[in-house]
Amino acid sequence: MTTDGGKSQSVVEAKGLGLTFKTGDGDVVALSDVNLEIKRGEFVSFIGPSGCGKTTFLRVIADLEQPTSGSITVNGTSATEARVNRSYGYVFQAPALFPWRTIENNVALPLEIMGYADADRKARVSKSLELVNLEGFEKKFPWQLSGGMQQRASIARALAFDADLLLMDEPFGALDEIVRDHLNSELLKLWAATQKTIAFVTHSIPEAVYLSTKIVVMSPRPGRVTDVIESPLPRGERPLEIRETPEFLQLAARVRDGLRAGHSYEE
Amino acid sequence: MRGLMGGKTVPVLIVLLAIVLFWYVMAVVMNAPWQNTLNGRANLTDVPLTEFALQTFTQDKPVLPAPHQVIGAIWTGLFGSAITAPRSLAFHAGITLGATLLGFGLGTLLGVLLAVVIVHNNASDRSLMPWIIASQTVPILAIAPMVVVGLGAVGVTGMIPKALISMYLSFFPVVVGMVKGLRTPEQIQLDLMRTYNASPLQIFLKLRWPASVPILFASMKVGIAISLIGAVVGELSNNAGGGLGVRLLTGSYNGQTIQIWAALFIAAALAAILVILVGWGERLANRRMGVRA
């Protein structure tokens, strides 16, 4: 993949996307008329209060939920084809490591399933663990690692088979702020190193502003996109201190306003 | 010494001592009427209590044999004759053990297979489960003779009929446990496998099966103990084939209470050893699967 030639190519394209869950208490509209494009190489954050459909949208991209209206293409194909082609790596809210597997075997899990050869598997596992700074923990079992390290292992697992698209669903939501800051800057480095496209769900404004090239603000009932903000912050290297600059604070204020607007609409 | 006092050893030994004491007292009490009759016939009167107690411990066919009589019978039964001799308790224990292990193996296999079918097929969950539960409400004592006699009529004798009874008992805890065990994976883990486009077989081998191993071992501990009971019950229906059950049966025909107790204790010890062996297997599996010690 060439970074320049493919830059304008859209990886995810949603048109008039809607999803309604049928429950015992009636229908719940999780997503309504979502139009969005994610281009190759972008880091897109989805932010909004709980119930705004940000996780649902990510799950639709991953073909874990089926939209009830509109259309979505992933890598130019249907979401199902994209999943069957293993064109994305998914990082869940919890690490979801298999407790009976060592860290290296957890990272090797998708490679085993996809039928990679032994030697290739070994090389990819050590490369992925290197990317998340977990060298030396190959033989440990998940319970022997801290929460932050477990989540890093789950990121390594999503990276192992080299999908171009990384879908991350509040991966650092359960971690304390110090660990989260650290992982955020590591994630940016990883993104720069791997040139992947990342869709990242969060409910933290600083996290969204710090990481993203594009911020999608969503609001609940029905879940919809209220604002799409292109970040003026520099691409690539962003020191943590960038969060004290006026540009950063201005951007954060705009996101906060967007969230507030979405909320007052509902009440 | 501290370790001994702090551990379970001392309390367990104290309880054991209390049981043995109670047993000896009960042996005197329960064997007293017959000893009085014997002493009356021999015109023995005014036997001192200690001597009378010793008499009640040395009867040939006591109502309740004293512990040392049972231990003696176990000792001579196990080591007093060649292992191939029909008098040897080890010989009979071996026959029972064979049927137990075969039945346990078949039962575990059947239990796992049924659980796999039930977990992967909704219709069989609803149609099979009630029958599986109903199978255990039928008294095994009523089924065992039919199995043994019925199979005997078509020429199947020896270990197979007994193993089938063991299987009938031991598949149940395995199927109930494994249905639960194979369903332990969380939605997030199943979603993860879906993102990899994993096949149902891969999901089974890499997620459901390893996730259910702890429950499998717990079920097998129950299963192996009742497998032994199944084999003994099977032997009670046919005294030609030998086994601990046959020793119990012939013992009760002939009033050989010492023989009955000896066979009983061997059976109990055998069950305990088998459960311990399954426990070792469990620990081995736990270590390989990184379970926190």
Interface residues (C-beta under 8 A of the other chain):
Chain A: A62 D63 L64 R83 V84 R86 Y88 G89 Y90 F92 Q93 A94 A96 F98 P99 W100 R101 T102 L109 P110 E112 I113 M114 F141 P142 W143
Chain B: E186 I188 Q189 D191 L192 M193 R194 T195 Y196 N197 A198 Q202 K206 L207 P210 A211 V213 M289 G290 V291 R292
